[in-house]
C-alpha cells in the first residue's frame, strides 16, 4: 500500500512539473533576431523637418528643436546598449543597419486653465521614418513611417497635485520613449 502511495505521489509531482514547464512555453521577450543577427549600426538620424511649410490650423504647433536628431541618435544607441540583444558597432562590422529621419517635432496643448488663456498640459510628439537593413544581403528587413515617441507634461499653470516638469525634461523623456519603442520594434518583432 505504501509503495502505491509513493508511486502516485511521484507520478503526481512529475505531471505537475511537466504541466508547469509546458504552460510556461511560448512567450518570451528575448530577441527574435538573436540567432541571425548580433550587431547593429545606427546611422546618424537626418533632420527632415520642413520648417518652410506654411502654418495652418493642423500644424501650427510644429516647430524645430535644434540638435534633436543628434539627441535621438545618441538615445537610440544607448538604448541598444541597455537592451543588450543587438550590439551597436561600426558600419563595417554590423549585421544590421538602422536608418532614421526626424520628420516632425510637435508640442500639442492638451488642457487649459479655466479662463482658457494658459496651457496647463502639453504633449511632445516626435515622429521619425525608420528602415532596418540586413547588411549582408542588402535587403530591407522592415520599414516604419511616422513612428512616434511622446511624453505629456504639466506646466506651471497646472493646479492640484501634479508634477510640473520643464519642456527640456519633457523632450528628453519623449526621446527616451522613442528610443525604447525603436529598440522594441527591432528586437521583439511583434
Secondary structure, DSSP 8 states (H G I E B T S, - for coil): -HHHHHHHHHHHHHHHHHHHHHHTTT---S-SSTTT--EEEE---EE---TTS---TTTTTB---TTHHHHHHHHHHHHHHHH-SSEE--GGG-SEEEEEEEEEEEEEEEEE-TTSSSEEEEEEEEEEEEEEEETTTTEEEEEEEEEEEEEEEE-TT--SS--B--HHHHHHHHHHHHHHHHHHHHHH--
